[in-house]
Amino acid sequence: MESVNLVKSYSYMDPTNYPNPEKFNPSRWNNHNAKVGTFLPFGAGSRHCPGSDLAKIEISIFLHYFLNNYKLEIVNPECPMTCLPSSKPIDNCLARVIKI
C-alpha cells in the first residue's frame, strides 16, 4: 500500500496561499478566507494532534471565565450592516472590554 504525506509547512509557506509567509503579520487573518486544505492547525487522519481536544477544552474554559468576568460593549451600536458576502457590521463590530 502506498501513501502520500503532505508536509504542512510547505502549504503554510506558499505565497499563493499566504502572501509574504516569512513576515510576522497577525492581521493577515482579519479578512482571510483560507483555501480548503491549506490550514490544518491540528493535522488530520492518523497524524492528527493528540492535544487538539485539550486545546479546544482550554479555549472553552478561557471563554467561560472571560465572559463571566468581563463585559463587551459595542463601540458603535449604530454601525450600518453589509450583506455581501455575509451579513456583518461594516466596522467588524468593534467592542470595548470592561472588567466587571
Backbone as JSON Lines, residues from 0, in Angstrom:
{"i":0,"aa":"M","n":[0.84,-1.18,0.0],"ca":[0.0,0.0,0.0],"c":[0.89,1.24,0.0]}
{"i":1,"aa":"E","n":[0.6,2.15,-0.88],"ca":[1.34,3.4,-0.96],"c":[0.54,4.53,-0.34]}
{"i":2,"aa":"S","n":[1.24,5.51,0.18],"ca":[0.55,6.67,0.74],"c":[1.32,7.93,0.37]}
{"i":3,"aa":"V","n":[0.61,9.03,0.45],"ca":[1.2,10.34,0.18],"c":[1.06,11.17,1.44]}
{"i":4,"aa":"N","n":[2.15,11.75,1.89],"ca":[2.12,12.61,3.07],"c":[2.33,14.06,2.65]}
{"i":5,"aa":"L","n":[1.53,14.93,3.21],"ca":[1.64,16.36,2.96],"c":[2.46,17.0,4.08]}
{"i":6,"aa":"V","n":[3.48,17.72,3.72],"ca":[4.25,18.47,4.71],"c":[3.56,19.84,4.82]}
{"i":7,"aa":"K","n":[2.89,20.05,5.96],"ca":[2.08,21.26,6.12],"c":[2.89,22.54,5.98]}
{"i":8,"aa":"S","n":[4.14,22.51,6.38],"ca":[4.93,23.74,6.33],"c":[5.07,24.26,4.9]}
{"i":9,"aa":"Y","n":[5.04,23.36,3.92],"ca":[5.1,23.82,2.52],"c":[3.84,24.61,2.17]}
{"i":10,"aa":"S","n":[2.71,24.12,2.61],"ca":[1.45,24.83,2.34],"c":[1.43,26.18,3.06]}
{"i":11,"aa":"Y","n":[1.91,26.21,4.31],"ca":[1.91,27.45,5.08],"c":[2.89,28.48,4.54]}
{"i":12,"aa":"M","n":[3.94,28.02,3.88],"ca":[4.96,28.94,3.36],"c":[4.77,29.25,1.88]}
{"i":13,"aa":"D","n":[3.67,28.79,1.29],"ca":[3.39,29.02,-0.13],"c":[2.77,30.41,-0.28]}
{"i":14,"aa":"P","n":[3.45,31.34,-1.0],"ca":[2.92,32.7,-1.15],"c":[1.58,32.77,-1.89]}
{"i":15,"aa":"T","n":[1.22,31.73,-2.64],"ca":[-0.1,31.75,-3.29],"c":[-1.2,31.5,-2.26]}
{"i":16,"aa":"N","n":[-0.88,30.84,-1.15],"ca":[-1.86,30.62,-0.08],"c":[-1.84,31.74,0.96]}
{"i":17,"aa":"Y","n":[-0.63,32.19,1.3],"ca":[-0.45,33.21,2.33],"c":[0.58,34.22,1.84]}
{"i":18,"aa":"P","n":[0.16,35.43,1.45],"ca":[1.11,36.44,0.97],"c":[2.18,36.76,2.02]}
{"i":19,"aa":"N","n":[3.41,36.9,1.58],"ca":[4.56,37.19,2.47],"c":[4.6,36.24,3.67]}
{"i":20,"aa":"P","n":[4.7,34.93,3.43],"ca":[4.61,33.97,4.53],"c":[5.73,34.09,5.56]}
{"i":21,"aa":"E","n":[6.89,34.65,5.19],"ca":[8.0,34.77,6.13],"c":[7.81,35.92,7.1]}
{"i":22,"aa":"K","n":[6.93,36.86,6.78],"ca":[6.73,38.05,7.59],"c":[5.7,37.78,8.69]}
{"i":23,"aa":"F","n":[6.03,38.18,9.93],"ca":[5.08,38.07,11.03],"c":[4.01,39.14,10.85]}
{"i":24,"aa":"N","n":[2.77,38.71,10.62],"ca":[1.69,39.65,10.36],"c":[0.38,39.06,10.88]}
{"i":25,"aa":"P","n":[0.09,39.2,12.18],"ca":[-1.13,38.63,12.72],"c":[-2.4,39.17,12.09]}
{"i":26,"aa":"S","n":[-2.37,40.38,11.56],"ca":[-3.59,40.95,10.97],"c":[-3.93,40.31,9.63]}
{"i":27,"aa":"R","n":[-3.06,39.43,9.12],"ca":[-3.38,38.74,7.86],"c":[-4.64,37.89,8.01]}
{"i":28,"aa":"W","n":[-5.0,37.54,9.25],"ca":[-6.16,36.67,9.48],"c":[-7.46,37.46,9.6]}
{"i":29,"aa":"N","n":[-7.39,38.79,9.62],"ca":[-8.6,39.59,9.81],"c":[-9.66,39.33,8.75]}
{"i":30,"aa":"N","n":[-9.3,39.29,7.5],"ca":[-10.27,39.09,6.42],"c":[-9.82,37.96,5.5]}
{"i":31,"aa":"H","n":[-9.13,36.97,6.07],"ca":[-8.56,35.9,5.26],"c":[-9.54,34.74,5.13]}
{"i":32,"aa":"N","n":[-9.73,34.26,3.93],"ca":[-10.5,33.05,3.68],"c":[-9.54,32.01,3.13]}
{"i":33,"aa":"A","n":[-9.13,31.08,3.99],"ca":[-8.15,30.07,3.59],"c":[-8.76,29.11,2.58]}
{"i":34,"aa":"K","n":[-7.94,28.69,1.63],"ca":[-8.37,27.67,0.68],"c":[-8.51,26.35,1.43]}
{"i":35,"aa":"V","n":[-9.46,25.53,1.02],"ca":[-9.69,24.24,1.67],"c":[-8.39,23.43,1.65]}
{"i":36,"aa":"G","n":[-8.02,22.88,2.81],"ca":[-6.85,22.04,2.92],"c":[-5.54,22.76,3.11]}
{"i":37,"aa":"T","n":[-5.54,24.1,3.14],"ca":[-4.28,24.83,3.31],"c":[-4.01,25.19,4.77]}
{"i":38,"aa":"F","n":[-5.01,25.08,5.64],"ca":[-4.81,25.39,7.05],"c":[-5.32,24.23,7.89]}
{"i":39,"aa":"L","n":[-4.4,23.44,8.41],"ca":[-4.74,22.3,9.25],"c":[-3.94,22.41,10.54]}
{"i":40,"aa":"P","n":[-4.37,23.25,11.48],"ca":[-3.56,23.5,12.67],"c":[-3.31,22.27,13.52]}
{"i":41,"aa":"F","n":[-4.2,21.29,13.5],"ca":[-4.02,20.08,14.31],"c":[-3.75,18.85,13.45]}
{"i":42,"aa":"G","n":[-3.49,19.05,12.17],"ca":[-3.24,17.91,11.3],"c":[-4.54,17.19,10.98]}
{"i":43,"aa":"A","n":[-4.4,15.98,10.44],"ca":[-5.59,15.21,10.07],"c":[-5.22,13.74,9.96]}
{"i":44,"aa":"G","n":[-6.23,12.9,9.96],"ca":[-6.01,11.47,9.77],"c":[-5.24,10.83,10.9]}
{"i":45,"aa":"S","n":[-4.4,9.85,10.57],"ca":[-3.66,9.11,11.59],"c":[-2.62,9.96,12.29]}
{"i":46,"aa":"R","n":[-2.27,11.1,11.72],"ca":[-1.29,12.0,12.33],"c":[-1.95,13.2,13.02]}
{"i":47,"aa":"H","n":[-3.23,13.08,13.3],"ca":[-3.97,14.16,13.98],"c":[-3.36,14.39,15.36]}
{"i":48,"aa":"C","n":[-3.2,15.64,15.73],"ca":[-2.58,16.02,17.01],"c":[-3.38,15.47,18.19]}
{"i":49,"aa":"P","n":[-2.75,14.7,19.07],"ca":[-3.47,14.16,20.23],"c":[-3.86,15.25,21.23]}
{"i":50,"aa":"G","n":[-3.26,16.43,21.15],"ca":[-3.58,17.51,22.07],"c":[-4.67,18.44,21.59]}
{"i":51,"aa":"S","n":[-5.27,18.15,20.42],"ca":[-6.27,19.08,19.87],"c":[-7.5,19.19,20.77]}
{"i":52,"aa":"D","n":[-7.95,18.08,21.35],"ca":[-9.11,18.14,22.23],"c":[-8.79,18.95,23.49]}
{"i":53,"aa":"L","n":[-7.58,18.78,24.03],"ca":[-7.17,19.56,25.19],"c":[-7.16,21.05,24.86]}
{"i":54,"aa":"A","n":[-6.63,21.41,23.7],"ca":[-6.59,22.82,23.29],"c":[-8.0,23.39,23.18]}
{"i":55,"aa":"K","n":[-8.92,22.63,22.62],"ca":[-10.3,23.11,22.48],"c":[-10.97,23.27,23.85]}
{"i":56,"aa":"I","n":[-10.69,22.37,24.78],"ca":[-11.24,22.49,26.14],"c":[-10.66,23.73,26.82]}
{"i":57,"aa":"E","n":[-9.35,23.95,26.66],"ca":[-8.72,25.14,27.26],"c":[-9.34,26.42,26.72]}
{"i":58,"aa":"I","n":[-9.61,26.47,25.44],"ca":[-10.25,27.65,24.85],"c":[-11.65,27.84,25.43]}
{"i":59,"aa":"S","n":[-12.39,26.75,25.6],"ca":[-13.74,26.83,26.18],"c":[-13.69,27.35,27.61]}
{"i":60,"aa":"I","n":[-12.74,26.86,28.4],"ca":[-12.6,27.31,29.79],"c":[-12.22,28.79,29.84]}
{"i":61,"aa":"F","n":[-11.28,29.21,28.98],"ca":[-10.9,30.62,28.92],"c":[-12.12,31.48,28.6]}
{"i":62,"aa":"L","n":[-12.88,31.1,27.57],"ca":[-14.06,31.89,27.19],"c":[-15.07,31.96,28.32]}
{"i":63,"aa":"H","n":[-15.27,30.86,29.04],"ca":[-16.2,30.84,30.17],"c":[-15.79,31.89,31.21]}
{"i":64,"aa":"Y","n":[-14.53,31.86,31.64],"ca":[-14.07,32.81,32.65],"c":[-14.02,34.24,32.12]}
{"i":65,"aa":"F","n":[-13.63,34.4,30.87],"ca":[-13.59,35.74,30.28],"c":[-14.98,36.36,30.24]}
{"i":66,"aa":"L","n":[-15.96,35.61,29.76],"ca":[-17.3,36.15,29.62],"c":[-18.0,36.35,30.97]}
{"i":67,"aa":"N","n":[-17.55,35.64,32.01],"ca":[-18.11,35.84,33.35],"c":[-17.46,37.0,34.09]}
{"i":68,"aa":"N","n":[-16.28,37.44,33.66],"ca":[-15.55,38.48,34.38],"c":[-15.4,39.78,33.61]}
{"i":69,"aa":"Y","n":[-15.8,39.79,32.36],"ca":[-15.68,40.98,31.53],"c":[-16.97,41.22,30.77]}
{"i":70,"aa":"K","n":[-17.2,42.47,30.45],"ca":[-18.37,42.85,29.67],"c":[-17.88,43.43,28.35]}
{"i":71,"aa":"L","n":[-18.53,43.06,27.27],"ca":[-18.2,43.62,25.96],"c":[-19.23,44.7,25.64]}
{"i":72,"aa":"E","n":[-18.73,45.87,25.31],"ca":[-19.6,47.0,24.98],"c":[-19.33,47.4,23.53]}
{"i":73,"aa":"I","n":[-20.35,47.4,22.7],"ca":[-20.19,47.75,21.3],"c":[-19.82,49.23,21.19]}
{"i":74,"aa":"V","n":[-18.73,49.52,20.48],"ca":[-18.24,50.89,20.35],"c":[-19.19,51.74,19.51]}
{"i":75,"aa":"N","n":[-19.71,51.17,18.44],"ca":[-20.57,51.91,17.52],"c":[-21.86,51.13,17.28]}
{"i":76,"aa":"P","n":[-22.83,51.21,18.19],"ca":[-24.06,50.42,18.04],"c":[-24.89,50.78,16.82]}
{"i":77,"aa":"E","n":[-24.67,51.97,16.26],"ca":[-25.43,52.4,15.08],"c":[-24.71,52.07,13.77]}
{"i":78,"aa":"C","n":[-23.67,51.27,13.83],"ca":[-22.88,50.94,12.64],"c":[-23.76,50.24,11.6]}
{"i":79,"aa":"P","n":[-23.71,50.71,10.34],"ca":[-24.5,50.06,9.29],"c":[-23.98,48.65,8.98]}
{"i":80,"aa":"M","n":[-24.87,47.83,8.45],"ca":[-24.54,46.45,8.11],"c":[-24.23,46.32,6.63]}
{"i":81,"aa":"T","n":[-23.4,45.33,6.32],"ca":[-23.18,44.93,4.93],"c":[-23.75,43.52,4.78]}
{"i":82,"aa":"C","n":[-24.22,43.2,3.61],"ca":[-24.88,41.9,3.42],"c":[-24.05,40.92,2.59]}
{"i":83,"aa":"L","n":[-23.06,41.42,1.85],"ca":[-22.3,40.52,0.98],"c":[-20.83,40.56,1.34]}
{"i":84,"aa":"P","n":[-20.1,39.5,1.39],"ca":[-20.54,38.13,1.12],"c":[-21.32,37.52,2.27]}
{"i":85,"aa":"S","n":[-21.25,38.13,3.47],"ca":[-22.08,37.67,4.58],"c":[-22.51,38.88,5.4]}
{"i":86,"aa":"S","n":[-23.57,38.72,6.15],"ca":[-24.11,39.82,6.94],"c":[-23.2,40.11,8.13]}
{"i":87,"aa":"K","n":[-22.72,41.37,8.23],"ca":[-21.88,41.78,9.35],"c":[-21.82,43.29,9.4]}
{"i":88,"aa":"P","n":[-21.49,43.88,10.58],"ca":[-21.31,45.32,10.65],"c":[-20.11,45.76,9.82]}
{"i":89,"aa":"I","n":[-20.18,46.93,9.22],"ca":[-19.1,47.43,8.37],"c":[-17.79,47.58,9.15]}
{"i":90,"aa":"D","n":[-17.86,47.98,10.43],"ca":[-16.63,48.16,11.22],"c":[-16.19,46.87,11.92]}
{"i":91,"aa":"N","n":[-16.74,45.73,11.5],"ca":[-16.42,44.41,12.08],"c":[-16.8,44.31,13.55]}
{"i":92,"aa":"C","n":[-17.76,45.12,13.99],"ca":[-18.3,45.08,15.35],"c":[-17.22,45.34,16.4]}
{"i":93,"aa":"L","n":[-16.62,46.5,16.34],"ca":[-15.61,46.88,17.33],"c":[-16.25,46.93,18.71]}
{"i":94,"aa":"A","n":[-15.53,46.42,19.71],"ca":[-16.07,46.38,21.07],"c":[-15.02,46.81,22.07]}
{"i":95,"aa":"R","n":[-15.5,47.33,23.18],"ca":[-14.65,47.73,24.3],"c":[-14.8,46.65,25.37]}
{"i":96,"aa":"V","n":[-13.67,46.22,25.96],"ca":[-13.69,45.2,27.01],"c":[-13.63,45.9,28.36]}
{"i":97,"aa":"I","n":[-14.6,45.58,29.24],"ca":[-14.7,46.23,30.55],"c":[-14.71,45.14,31.62]}
{"i":98,"aa":"K","n":[-13.8,45.27,32.61],"ca":[-13.76,44.3,33.71],"c":[-14.96,44.54,34.62]}
{"i":99,"aa":"I","n":[-15.64,43.47,34.97],"ca":[-16.83,43.56,35.83],"c":[-16.39,43.62,37.29]}
